[in-house]
Amino acid sequence: MGRPGLIGTAARTAVIAGTATAVSGGVARRQMGRAQSSYEQQQLAAAEQQRQMEEAARQAVAQQAAAAPVAAPVAAPVAAPAAPADDLMAKLQQLGAMHAQGLLDDAEFAAAKAKLLA
């Protein structure tokens, strides 16, 4: 029996190389598919989270708008000017808290703050 000839060795090497290439190609395709699927899931989750935050911000603004016009004109005592300043500070603090929680983005926060200070 002896050693295989040059052609036999070349053929065996080609089979091994071809098998290794096919296996590595399959692994690479599987990994790319998993990475693409993971990326798409992350994008969908981020979009859903953004939608929820926008909805929460809209609800908060609607609640604030509904609560603001309820105040009826009342004959105010001398100490009344301190109440609007406290109320303004409370609203600004509430806006800051909503911004810190991520319910308002920077543009919405700036617009709401400008509206309060106007």
N, C-alpha and C positions, 0 to 999 in steps of 0.2 A: 504494500500500500504506500507508503511514502508520503511525502508532502504534496499538497495540491499544486497544480501548475499555476502559471502566471494568470491565465484567464480565469481559473477557478477562484483565485484569491481576489482578483479584480471584481468578479461577479458577487462574491460574498460581501466585499466592502461596499459595493453599490447598493445591495439589498439593505445592509445595516444603515447606511447613510440615508437611503430613501425612507426607511421606517422611522428613523429619528426625526427627519424633516416633517413627515406626516404627523407624528405625535406632537411635536412642538407647535406645528401650525394649528392643530386642533385645540391644544391648551391655550394658545394665544387667542384664537377665536372665542373660546369659552370665556376667557378673562375679559375680553373686550365687550362681549355681550353682557356680562355681569356688571361691568363698569358703566355701560350705557344705561342699563336698567336702574342701577343705583342712582345715577345722575338724574334720570327722568323722575324717579320717586322723590328725590330731594327738591327738584324744581316744582313738582306738584304740591309738596308739603309747604314750600315757601310761598307759593301762590295762595294756597288756602289760608295760611297764617296771615298774609297781607290782607286778604279779603275780610277775615274775622276782625283784624285790627281796625280796618276802615269802617266796618259796620259798627263796632263798639264806639268809635269816635263820633260817627253820625248820631248814634243814640245818645251819647253824652251831650253833644251840642244841642240836640232836640230837647233833652230834659232841661238843660240850662235855659234854653229859649222859652220853654213852657213855664218855668219857674220865675223868670225875671218879670214879666208884665203883670204878675198877680198883685204886686204891691199897690195899695190904694193910697191916695193922698190923705194924709192925716195932719192935723195941726201939731207941728213938731215942737217939743220943748227945747230949751236952750242947748241941751247936751246932744241934740240930734246930729249935728255935723260929724261927730266921731263915728257914728254907726256906718255911714256910707264908706268911709275910709277903711273901717274894719271889714265891711262886706267886700270891698274891692280887694283888700289883701287876702281875704279868704278865697275869693274866686281866682286870684293869681296863684295862690298856693295850690288850689285844686288843679288848675291848668298845668302847673309845674309837676304835680304828682302824676297826672295823666301822661305828660310828655315823658317822664322818667320811666313809667310803666310800659311805654311804647304804644299807648293808645293813640297818641297824636304824633305825626312826624314833625320835622322842624318847620316846614312851611305852614302847616295847620296851627301849630303852637304860636308862631309869630303872628299869624293873622288874628287868632283869637285874642292874643295879648294886646295887639294894636287896637282891636275893637273895644276891649275893656278900658284901655287907657284913653281912648278918644272921648 
